[in-house]
Amino acid sequence: MSVMKRTIVFSIVLVCLVFTKNYAQLQENPVGWKTSIQQGKGDTLLVNLTATIKEGWHINSQFNAIQNGPLPTVFDFEKSEQYTVIGDVTEPKPLSRIEEAYNNQTLYYFEHEVRFIQKIIPKTNDSLAIKVAITYMSCSSTMCLPPETEEVALLYKPQHALTLADQTALSVKETNIGWIFLGGLLGGFLALLTPCVFSMIPLTVSYFTKNGGLKKAILYAVSIVVIYVTLGLTITLTLGPDALNALASNGIVNLIFFLIFLVFALSFLGAFEITLPSSWLNKSDKMADRGGFIGIFFMAFTLALVSFSCTGPIIGSLLVEAAINGSIAGPAAGMFGFALALSIPFMLFAAFPSMLKKLPKSGSWLGKVKVILGFLELALAMKFLSTFDLVYQLGFLKREVFIAVWIVIFTSFGFYMLGKLNFEDGESKSKTSISGFISSVVIFSFVVYLIPGLWGAPVKLASGFLPPSFYKEWNQNTPTANTSISTNTIPAEKHAQPCPQNLNCFHDYDEGVAYAKEMNKPILLDFTGWSCVNCRKMEDNVWSDPMVWGKLNNDYVLISLYVDDTTPLPDDEQYASETTGKKIKTIGNKWSDFQTTKFRTNSQPYYVAVNTKGEMLHEPVAYEPNVKTYAAFLQEGVEKFK
């Protein structure tokens, strides 16, 4: 039978299926497609076309040869002078089964997820626009849906052709992981100065004096790294990237983080000690006594357990920060840095016991390190409590109140460094060290810097930690950076909620677009969040600049969409996302889904210049702390609009 006849016959069958009960129950396409481009060998590029298939469904192989049955998957790349298609689309080995309904022919198919790859060679050094039509059928054990054709457009930019926005987005991702690693490294070095860890050094040296050697010392260091990185990976794999990203915008989770930091701070300040059950330590000690690889590994495990009362708060803080970063590699990178810093000194002391003689004797200075960490933990705890307050708009920790609490914390910190506050009986009450005096000068200088913030000063050094500038007890009547008269004044009833830097803005997309059409101005979509640290940094340090402020207020209609707004949507406005399938119940869910569906990203801040039809004017940007670069981004949008 010809292909045309086969298609007609099968289409008739499908028309009948439309009227069956099972087919009527279908609500959405069970197959989703993701695309990407990566560098292959030489000049070759690999176009990845990945199908994600719901449980109970499958799509067919390109080489499915069942006559009068389900059609194969077909990829049709549009001909272009920009590139050459090399060979056929490749696919992994498909599943197969005998289909009795089709005269025992063999069906070749894929379930769950499958990636197809097409090789191409660029003919130009400029950006490539690649278009491909994917025709496929989604089938279950009882039926097949009509053939679907998904038209996909991909844009590939060589490294030299990347715009500043692209480079910024890449550098932010790399920088985030880098900072998490450095944060872990710093945490590991701080942990070395705590009493629990410091006291383990002589015990370690004693153990390796009997079971010594550089090889075993290296093995000991590797064991420490493996133990801590495994902890980070376990958290990563358990929560997953989406859940990690959601932590930053979940009010209840941030409240839990606040309580965790508060407990850690009180522990460091000496209110109580966090310890593990003694039975765990005893079992670990017995295993360490066995010697060999197992003994060395459990010696490292014993270090992790014994030092938990001091490293626990540091590790907990590190994992919280890494989780909030939203990157799946964050916790692993942070724990690797922490373990590396912790393991290297132990490895050196284990390999060269004579180095122990050069160490300072343990004493009250170790307790002082713990108290210092306690003050810092207490200050950081307020950030999470502030996020909880912001997400639910409770209003109990507005900007002035937050600053006042920080002033009290850091003033107490300064007095402690001067020796005027004491948390342990053994601490000196008479003499102040030079280092203590210098530290107190730095701390009190920061306190003096914070004080004007109570009356509206920007306090840029603390941006990202403080609540937004508009979330305060009293409001200024004049803009922060009013260097030009606004020609974009929005009627008060249009923006009941306050806007960053006293700018005019909307918080509803449709209202903002309608106003932009009326004013004939481009739109800046500001995807932001109450809990977004980098959003606050952009608002405080970049939007406050007169040049940027003037462009935002006069040349654009600003629409700030908070993806973590917990305000419930009316019942008749709630819906299921076409992208994720999740129920959209809140205003924040709505804007997050809008960003994900239209712009294929869910990170904040994210700035998109669009026209009154919602079409992008040029490449969006994410976090961009350079004022001139961000101003140029805004200017380009205005010129494109004109």
C-alpha positions as CSV (number, residue, x, y, z in Angstrom):
1,M,0.0,0.0,0.0
2,S,1.3,3.5,-0.8
3,V,2.2,6.0,1.8
4,M,-0.7,8.2,0.8
5,K,-3.2,5.3,1.2
6,R,-1.6,4.2,4.5
7,T,-2.0,7.7,5.8
8,I,-5.6,8.0,4.8
9,V,-6.5,4.7,6.4
10,F,-4.8,5.5,9.6
11,S,-6.4,9.0,9.7
12,I,-9.9,7.4,9.5
13,V,-9.0,5.3,12.5
14,L,-7.9,8.3,14.4
15,V,-11.2,10.2,13.6
16,C,-13.1,7.3,15.2
17,L,-10.9,7.5,18.2
18,V,-11.9,11.2,18.7
19,F,-15.3,10.0,19.9
20,T,-14.1,7.4,22.3
21,K,-14.2,8.1,26.1
22,N,-10.4,7.7,26.5
23,Y,-9.6,10.3,23.9
24,A,-12.1,12.8,25.2
25,Q,-10.3,12.7,28.6
26,L,-7.0,14.0,27.1
27,Q,-6.2,17.5,28.2
28,E,-2.7,18.2,26.9
29,N,0.0,16.9,24.7
30,P,2.0,14.1,26.5
31,V,5.2,15.0,24.6
32,G,7.4,18.1,25.1
33,W,10.4,19.2,23.1
34,K,13.6,20.8,24.3
35,T,16.4,22.1,22.0
36,S,20.0,23.1,22.3
37,I,23.1,23.5,20.2
38,Q,26.6,22.4,21.2
39,Q,30.1,22.4,19.6
40,G,31.1,19.2,18.0
41,K,34.4,18.1,16.6
42,G,36.1,20.8,14.5
43,D,33.6,23.1,12.9
44,T,30.7,20.7,13.4
45,L,27.7,21.8,15.5
46,L,25.4,19.3,17.2
47,V,21.7,20.2,17.2
48,N,20.0,18.4,20.1
49,L,16.3,17.7,19.9
50,T,15.1,16.1,23.1
51,A,11.6,14.7,23.6
52,T,10.2,14.4,27.2
53,I,7.4,11.8,27.2
54,K,4.8,11.4,29.9
55,E,4.5,8.1,31.8
56,G,2.4,5.6,29.8
57,W,3.1,7.2,26.4
58,H,5.7,6.8,23.7
59,I,6.8,8.2,20.3
60,N,8.1,6.2,17.4
61,S,11.6,5.7,16.0
62,Q,12.5,7.4,12.7
63,F,12.8,3.9,11.4
64,N,9.5,2.5,12.5
65,A,8.4,0.5,9.5
66,I,4.9,-0.8,10.5
67,Q,2.7,-0.7,7.5
68,N,-0.8,0.8,7.9
69,G,0.2,1.7,11.5
70,P,1.7,4.5,13.6
71,L,3.9,6.8,11.6
72,P,7.6,7.3,12.3
73,T,9.1,10.5,13.7
74,V,10.3,12.8,11.0
75,F,12.7,15.8,11.2
76,D,12.7,18.3,8.4
77,F,15.5,20.9,8.6
78,E,14.8,24.1,6.6
79,K,17.3,24.6,3.8
80,S,19.6,27.6,4.5
81,E,22.6,29.3,3.1
82,Q,24.0,29.7,6.6
83,Y,24.7,26.0,7.2
84,T,24.9,22.5,5.7
85,V,23.1,19.5,7.2
86,I,25.5,16.5,7.5
87,G,24.0,13.0,7.3
88,D,20.7,12.0,9.0
89,V,19.4,12.6,12.4
90,T,20.8,10.1,14.8
91,E,19.0,8.4,17.6
92,P,19.7,6.0,20.5
93,K,18.8,2.3,20.2
94,P,14.9,2.2,20.5
95,L,12.8,-0.2,22.5
96,S,10.9,-2.8,20.4
97,R,7.9,-5.0,20.7
98,I,5.7,-7.3,18.5
99,E,2.4,-5.7,17.6
100,E,-0.3,-8.4,17.1
101,A,-2.8,-5.7,15.9
102,Y,-0.5,-5.0,12.9
103,N,0.2,-8.6,11.7
104,N,2.9,-9.2,14.3
105,Q,5.1,-6.4,12.9
106,T,7.8,-5.0,15.1
107,L,7.2,-1.5,16.6
108,Y,10.3,0.6,17.4
109,Y,9.7,3.4,19.9
110,F,11.0,5.5,22.8
111,E,9.6,6.2,26.3
112,H,10.3,8.8,29.0
113,E,13.1,10.8,27.3
114,V,15.0,10.5,24.1
115,R,17.5,12.8,22.4
116,F,17.9,13.1,18.6
117,I,21.1,14.7,17.2
118,Q,21.7,16.4,13.8
119,K,25.1,17.4,12.7
120,I,25.5,20.7,10.8
121,I,28.5,22.7,9.5
122,P,28.2,26.5,9.6
123,K,28.9,28.4,6.3
124,T,29.3,31.8,8.1
125,N,31.0,33.2,11.2
126,D,27.9,35.1,12.2
127,S,24.9,33.9,14.2
128,L,22.9,31.0,12.8
129,A,19.1,30.8,12.6
130,I,18.1,27.1,12.4
131,K,14.6,26.0,11.8
132,V,13.3,22.4,11.9
133,A,9.8,20.9,11.7
134,I,9.3,17.8,13.9
135,T,6.4,15.5,12.9
136,Y,5.6,12.7,15.4
137,M,2.8,10.7,16.9
138,S,2.1,10.2,20.6
139,C,0.8,6.8,21.5
140,S,-0.2,4.8,24.5
141,S,-1.0,1.1,25.0
142,T,-4.6,1.8,23.8
143,M,-4.5,4.6,21.3
144,C,-2.5,7.1,19.2
145,L,-3.1,10.8,18.9
146,P,-3.2,12.5,15.5
147,P,0.3,13.4,14.1
148,E,1.7,16.6,15.5
149,T,4.1,19.0,13.8
150,E,6.3,21.0,16.1
151,E,8.1,23.9,14.4
152,V,11.3,24.8,16.3
153,A,13.6,27.8,15.8
154,L,17.1,27.8,17.3
155,L,19.6,30.6,17.4
156,Y,23.3,29.8,17.7
157,K,25.8,32.5,18.4
158,P,29.6,31.9,18.1
159,Q,31.7,33.1,21.1
160,H,32.8,36.2,19.2
161,A,29.2,37.0,18.3
162,L,27.8,36.9,21.8
163,T,26.2,40.1,22.8
164,L,27.0,41.7,26.1
165,A,23.7,40.3,27.5
166,D,24.8,36.8,26.5
167,Q,28.2,37.2,28.1
168,T,26.7,38.7,31.2
169,A,24.3,35.7,31.6
170,L,27.1,33.3,31.1
171,S,29.4,35.1,33.5
172,V,26.7,35.3,36.2
173,K,26.2,31.6,36.1
174,E,30.0,30.9,36.3
175,T,30.4,33.6,38.9
176,N,27.7,32.2,41.1
177,I,29.3,28.8,41.3
178,G,32.7,30.4,41.7
179,W,31.5,32.5,44.7
180,I,29.8,29.4,46.2
181,F,33.1,27.5,46.0
182,L,35.0,30.4,47.5
183,G,32.4,30.7,50.2
184,G,32.9,27.0,51.0
185,L,36.7,27.5,51.0
186,L,36.4,30.4,53.4
187,G,34.0,28.4,55.6
188,G,36.5,25.5,55.7
189,F,39.3,27.8,56.9
190,L,37.0,29.4,59.5
191,A,36.1,25.9,60.7
192,L,39.8,25.1,61.3
193,L,39.8,27.9,63.9
194,T,36.9,26.5,65.9
195,P,37.7,24.6,69.1
196,C,36.1,21.3,67.9
197,V,38.2,21.1,64.7
198,F,41.4,22.6,66.2
199,S,41.4,20.1,69.0
200,M,41.3,17.2,66.4
201,I,44.7,18.1,64.9
202,P,46.9,16.6,67.7
203,L,44.7,13.4,67.7
204,T,45.1,13.2,63.9
205,V,48.8,13.5,64.2
206,S,48.9,10.9,66.9
207,Y,46.9,8.5,64.7
208,F,49.2,8.9,61.7
209,T,52.4,8.7,63.7
210,K,51.4,5.1,64.2
211,N,49.8,4.6,60.8
212,G,51.7,7.2,58.8
213,G,53.0,8.0,55.4
214,L,52.2,10.6,52.7
215,K,50.1,8.1,50.8
216,K,47.8,7.5,53.7
217,A,47.7,11.2,54.6
218,I,46.5,12.0,51.0
219,L,43.9,9.2,51.3
220,Y,42.7,10.8,54.6
221,A,42.3,14.2,52.9
222,V,40.5,12.6,49.9
223,S,38.1,10.8,52.4
224,I,37.3,14.1,54.0
225,V,36.4,15.6,50.6
226,V,34.3,12.6,49.6
227,I,32.3,12.7,52.8
228,Y,31.5,16.4,52.6
229,V,30.9,16.5,48.8
230,T,28.6,13.4,49.1
231,L,26.5,15.4,51.6
232,G,26.3,18.3,49.2
233,L,25.3,16.0,46.3
234,T,22.8,14.2,48.4
235,I,21.0,17.5,49.1
236,T,21.2,18.5,45.4
237,L,19.9,15.2,44.1
238,T,17.2,15.0,46.7
239,L,15.8,18.5,46.1
240,G,16.6,19.0,42.4
241,P,17.3,22.3,40.6
242,D,13.6,23.4,40.5
243,A,13.2,22.9,44.2
244,L,16.5,24.6,44.9
245,N,15.3,27.6,42.9
246,A,12.0,27.6,44.7
247,L,13.6,27.9,48.1
248,A,14.5,31.5,47.5
249,S,10.8,32.5,47.0
250,N,9.1,30.3,49.6
251,G,8.2,32.3,52.7
252,I,7.9,29.3,55.0
253,V,11.2,27.9,53.9
254,N,12.9,31.3,54.6
255,L,11.3,31.3,58.0
256,I,12.8,27.9,58.7
257,F,16.2,29.2,57.5
258,F,15.9,32.1,59.9
259,L,15.3,29.7,62.8
260,I,18.2,27.5,61.7
261,F,20.6,30.5,61.5
262,L,19.3,31.8,64.8
263,V,19.9,28.4,66.5
264,F,23.4,28.3,65.0
265,A,24.1,31.9,66.1
266,L,23.0,31.2,69.7
267,S,25.1,28.1,69.7
268,F,28.2,30.0,68.6
269,L,27.5,32.7,71.2
270,G,27.6,30.0,73.9
271,A,23.9,29.6,74.8
272,F,24.2,25.8,74.2
273,E,26.2,23.3,72.2
274,I,25.0,21.3,69.2
275,T,26.2,17.7,69.6
276,L,25.6,14.4,68.0
277,P,24.6,11.2,69.9
278,S,27.7,9.7,71.6
279,S,26.8,6.3,70.2
280,W,27.6,7.6,66.7
281,L,31.0,8.7,67.8
282,N,31.8,5.5,69.6
283,K,30.9,3.4,66.6
284,S,33.0,5.6,64.3
285,D,36.0,5.4,66.7
286,K,35.8,1.6,66.7
287,M,35.8,1.5,62.9
288,A,38.8,4.0,62.8
289,D,40.8,1.6,65.0
290,R,40.7,-1.1,62.3
291,G,43.5,0.5,60.2
292,G,43.9,0.3,56.4
293,F,41.6,2.1,54.0
294,I,38.5,1.5,56.1
295,G,40.3,2.8,59.2
296,I,41.5,6.0,57.5
297,F,38.0,6.6,56.0
298,F,36.4,6.3,59.4
299,M,39.1,8.5,60.9
300,A,37.9,11.1,58.5
301,F,34.3,10.3,59.4
302,T,35.1,10.7,63.0
303,L,36.5,14.1,62.3
304,A,33.3,15.1,60.6
305,L,31.2,13.8,63.6
306,V,33.3,15.2,66.4
307,S,33.6,18.6,64.8
308,F,29.9,18.8,64.0
309,S,29.1,21.1,66.9
310,C,31.3,23.8,65.3
311,T,31.2,22.9,61.6
312,G,27.4,22.2,61.6
313,P,26.4,25.9,61.7
314,I,29.0,26.8,59.0
315,I,27.9,23.8,56.8
316,G,24.2,24.6,57.4
317,S,24.7,28.2,56.4
318,L,26.7,27.3,53.3
319,L,24.1,24.8,52.1
320,V,21.3,27.3,52.7
321,E,23.1,29.9,50.6
322,A,24.0,27.4,47.9
323,A,20.4,26.1,47.7
324,I,19.0,29.7,47.4
325,N,21.4,30.3,44.6
326,G,19.3,27.9,42.7
327,S,22.1,26.0,40.9
328,I,22.1,22.3,40.9
329,A,25.9,22.3,41.3
330,G,25.8,24.9,44.1
331,P,25.8,22.6,47.1
332,A,28.4,20.3,45.6
333,A,30.7,23.2,44.8
334,G,30.3,24.7,48.2
335,M,31.0,21.5,50.0
336,F,34.0,20.8,47.8
337,G,35.5,24.1,48.8
338,F,34.7,23.6,52.4
339,A,36.2,20.0,52.5
340,L,39.3,21.1,50.5
341,A,40.1,23.9,53.0
342,L,39.5,21.5,55.9
343,S,41.4,18.6,54.5
344,I,44.7,20.2,53.3
345,P,46.0,21.2,56.7
346,F,45.1,17.8,58.2
347,M,46.8,16.1,55.4
348,L,50.0,18.2,55.9
349,F,50.0,17.6,59.7
350,A,49.4,13.9,59.1
351,A,52.2,13.6,56.6
352,F,54.6,15.9,58.5
353,P,53.9,15.6,62.3
354,S,56.7,18.0,63.1
355,M,54.7,20.9,61.8
356,L,52.4,20.5,64.8
357,K,55.1,22.3,67.0
358,K,54.6,25.5,65.1
359,L,50.9,25.7,65.8
360,P,49.7,28.3,68.4
361,K,48.4,26.7,71.5
362,S,44.6,26.4,71.9
363,G,43.1,28.8,74.3
364,S,40.5,31.6,74.7
365,W,41.2,32.9,71.2
366,L,39.3,29.8,69.8
367,G,36.2,30.7,71.8
368,K,36.5,34.2,70.5
369,V,36.3,32.9,66.9
370,K,33.1,31.1,67.7
371,V,31.5,34.3,69.1
372,I,32.5,36.3,66.1
373,L,30.9,33.7,63.9
374,G,27.8,33.9,66.1
375,F,27.4,37.7,65.5
376,L,27.7,37.2,61.7
377,E,25.2,34.3,61.8
378,L,22.8,36.5,63.7
379,A,23.0,39.3,61.2
380,L,22.5,36.9,58.3
381,A,19.5,35.4,60.0
382,M,17.7,38.7,59.7
383,K,17.9,38.4,55.9
384,F,15.8,35.3,55.9
385,L,13.3,36.7,58.3
386,S,13.0,39.8,56.1
387,T,12.3,37.5,53.1
388,F,9.5,35.8,55.0
389,D,8.0,39.2,55.8
390,L,8.3,40.5,52.2
391,V,6.8,37.4,50.6
392,Y,3.7,37.5,52.8
393,Q,3.7,41.4,53.0
394,L,3.3,41.2,56.8
395,G,5.0,44.6,57.3
396,F,6.7,43.8,60.7
397,L,10.3,44.1,59.4
398,K,10.3,47.1,57.1
399,R,13.6,48.7,56.0
400,E,14.0,51.1,59.0
401,V,13.3,48.3,61.5
402,F,15.8,45.9,59.7
403,I,18.5,48.6,59.8
404,A,17.8,49.3,63.5
405,V,18.2,45.6,64.3
406,W,21.5,45.5,62.4
407,I,22.7,48.6,64.1
408,V,22.1,46.9,67.5
409,I,23.8,43.6,66.4
410,F,26.9,45.3,65.0
411,T,27.2,47.7,67.9
412,S,27.2,44.8,70.3
413,F,29.8,43.1,68.0
414,G,32.0,46.2,68.2
415,F,31.8,46.3,72.0
416,Y,32.7,42.6,72.1
417,M,35.8,43.2,70.0
418,L,36.8,45.9,72.5
419,G,36.4,43.5,75.4
420,K,33.3,45.3,76.8
421,L,31.0,42.3,76.3
422,N,31.9,38.8,77.5
423,F,30.2,35.5,76.8
424,E,32.6,33.1,78.6
425,D,34.1,33.2,82.1
426,G,37.6,32.8,80.9
427,E,37.6,35.9,78.6
428,S,39.7,38.9,79.5
429,K,37.8,42.0,80.8
430,S,40.7,44.4,81.2
431,K,42.9,44.7,78.1
432,T,41.9,45.3,74.5
433,S,44.3,43.8,71.8
434,I,45.4,45.8,68.8
435,S,43.5,43.5,66.5
436,G,40.4,43.8,68.6
437,F,40.7,47.6,68.5
438,I,41.1,47.7,64.7
439,S,38.2,45.3,64.2
440,S,36.0,47.4,66.4
441,V,36.9,50.6,64.4
442,V,35.8,48.8,61.2
443,I,32.6,47.5,62.8
444,F,31.6,50.9,64.4
445,S,32.3,52.6,61.0
446,F,29.8,50.3,59.4
447,V,27.3,51.1,62.2
448,V,27.7,54.8,61.6
449,Y,27.3,54.2,57.8
450,L,24.0,52.4,58.5
451,I,22.4,55.1,60.7
452,P,21.4,57.5,57.9
453,G,19.5,54.6,56.3
454,L,16.9,55.0,59.1
455,W,16.0,58.3,57.3
456,G,16.1,57.0,53.7
457,A,19.8,57.0,52.8
458,P,20.5,54.3,50.1
459,V,23.1,52.4,52.2
460,K,24.4,50.7,49.0
461,L,27.0,48.6,50.8
462,A,24.2,46.6,52.3
463,S,22.1,46.4,49.2
464,G,20.7,42.9,48.6
465,F,20.5,42.3,52.4
466,L,18.1,45.1,53.2
467,P,14.5,45.2,52.3
468,P,13.7,47.2,49.1
469,S,14.0,51.0,49.4
470,F,10.2,51.5,49.0
471,Y,9.3,48.9,51.7
472,K,9.5,51.4,54.6
473,E,7.6,53.1,57.3
474,W,7.6,56.5,55.6
475,N,7.8,57.5,52.0
476,Q,9.6,60.3,50.2
477,N,7.6,62.5,47.9
478,T,10.4,63.0,45.4
479,P,12.2,60.4,43.3
480,T,15.6,59.1,44.5
481,A,17.3,60.2,41.4
482,N,15.1,63.0,40.1
483,T,17.4,64.8,37.7
484,S,14.7,65.3,35.0
485,I,11.0,66.0,35.1
486,S,9.0,62.8,34.5
487,T,7.0,62.7,31.3
488,N,5.6,59.3,32.2
489,T,3.6,60.0,35.3
490,I,1.1,57.1,35.8
491,P,-2.2,57.9,37.5
492,A,-2.1,56.9,41.2
493,E,-4.9,54.4,40.8
494,K,-2.9,52.5,38.2
495,H,-0.1,51.5,40.5
496,A,-1.4,51.1,44.1
497,Q,1.7,49.1,45.1
498,P,5.0,51.1,45.5
499,C,7.7,50.8,42.9
500,P,11.5,50.6,43.2
501,Q,13.3,54.0,43.5
502,N,10.0,55.8,43.4
503,L,9.7,55.1,39.7
504,N,6.3,54.9,38.0
505,C,5.4,51.3,37.3
506,F,2.7,48.7,36.9
507,H,2.4,45.3,38.6
508,D,-0.1,43.9,36.1
509,Y,1.0,43.0,32.5
510,D,-2.3,43.8,30.7
511,E,-2.7,47.2,32.4
512,G,0.9,48.1,31.6
513,V,0.5,47.1,28.0
514,A,-2.7,49.1,27.6
515,Y,-1.0,52.2,29.1
516,A,2.1,51.7,26.8
517,K,-0.2,51.7,23.8
518,E,-1.9,54.9,25.0
519,M,1.5,56.6,25.5
520,N,3.2,54.9,22.5
521,K,6.2,53.9,24.5
522,P,8.3,50.7,24.7
523,I,7.8,48.4,27.7
524,L,10.5,47.1,30.1
525,L,9.4,43.8,31.7
526,D,11.1,43.5,35.1
527,F,10.8,39.9,36.3
528,T,11.7,40.3,39.9
529,G,11.0,38.8,43.4
530,W,10.7,39.9,47.0
531,S,13.4,37.5,47.9
532,C,15.7,38.2,45.0
533,V,19.1,39.6,46.3
534,N,20.4,40.6,42.9
535,C,17.1,42.4,42.1
536,R,17.7,44.6,45.2
537,K,21.3,45.3,44.1
538,M,20.1,46.4,40.7
539,E,17.5,48.7,42.1
540,D,19.7,50.2,44.7
541,N,22.9,50.5,42.7
542,V,21.9,50.7,39.1
543,W,18.3,52.0,38.8
544,S,19.2,54.8,41.3
545,D,21.7,56.3,38.9
546,P,20.3,59.5,37.3
547,M,21.0,58.3,33.8
548,V,19.2,55.0,34.2
549,W,16.5,56.4,36.4
550,G,15.6,59.0,33.8
551,K,15.4,56.4,31.0
552,L,13.2,54.1,33.0
553,N,10.8,56.8,34.2
554,N,10.6,58.8,31.0
555,D,11.3,56.6,28.0
556,Y,9.7,53.3,29.1
557,V,6.5,51.9,30.7
558,L,7.9,49.8,33.5
559,I,6.1,46.6,34.4
560,S,7.5,44.9,37.6
561,L,6.3,41.4,37.9
562,Y,7.0,39.6,41.2
563,V,7.3,35.9,40.7
564,D,6.9,35.1,44.4
565,D,3.8,37.2,45.0
566,T,1.6,34.9,47.2
567,T,-1.6,36.8,46.5
568,P,-4.2,34.1,45.4
569,L,-5.7,34.4,42.0
570,P,-9.5,34.4,41.7
571,D,-10.9,30.9,41.1
572,D,-11.9,31.7,37.6
573,E,-8.4,32.9,36.7
574,Q,-6.5,29.8,38.0
575,Y,-5.3,27.5,35.3
576,A,-2.9,24.6,34.5
577,S,0.4,25.7,32.9
578,E,0.9,24.6,29.3
579,T,4.7,24.4,30.0
580,T,4.9,22.6,33.3
581,G,1.4,21.2,33.8
582,K,1.4,22.7,37.4
583,K,-1.7,24.5,38.8
584,I,-1.3,28.3,38.7
585,K,-2.9,29.5,41.9
586,T,-1.2,32.8,42.8
587,I,-0.1,36.0,41.1
588,G,3.5,35.0,41.5
589,N,2.8,31.6,39.9
590,K,1.2,33.5,37.0
591,W,4.2,35.8,36.3
592,S,6.7,32.9,36.8
593,D,4.8,30.8,34.3
594,F,4.6,33.8,31.9
595,Q,8.3,34.2,32.1
596,T,9.1,30.5,31.6
597,T,6.6,30.0,28.8
598,K,7.4,33.2,26.8
599,F,11.1,33.7,27.5
600,R,12.3,30.2,28.4
601,T,13.9,31.2,31.7
602,N,12.9,31.4,35.3
603,S,15.8,33.4,36.8
604,Q,15.5,36.8,38.3
605,P,16.3,39.6,37.8
606,Y,15.5,39.4,34.1
607,Y,14.8,42.5,32.0
608,V,13.1,42.3,28.6
609,A,12.4,45.3,26.4
610,V,9.3,44.7,24.3
611,N,7.0,46.7,22.1
612,T,3.2,47.2,22.7
613,K,2.6,43.8,21.0
614,G,4.8,42.0,23.5
615,E,7.5,41.3,20.9
616,M,11.1,41.5,22.1
617,L,13.0,44.6,20.8
618,H,16.4,43.1,21.4
619,E,18.3,40.6,23.6
620,P,17.2,40.6,27.3
621,V,19.7,41.1,30.1
622,A,19.9,39.5,33.6
623,Y,22.0,40.9,36.5
624,E,24.1,43.7,35.1
625,P,25.8,45.9,37.7
626,N,27.6,48.1,35.2
627,V,25.5,51.3,35.0
628,K,26.8,52.4,31.5
629,T,26.1,48.9,30.1
630,Y,22.6,48.8,31.5
631,A,21.9,52.3,30.3
632,A,23.1,51.3,26.8
633,F,20.7,48.3,27.0
634,L,17.8,50.7,27.7
635,Q,18.8,53.1,25.0
636,E,19.0,50.3,22.4
637,G,15.5,49.3,23.3
638,V,14.2,52.8,22.7
639,E,15.9,53.1,19.3
640,K,14.6,49.7,18.2
641,F,11.1,50.8,19.2
642,K,11.4,53.9,17.1
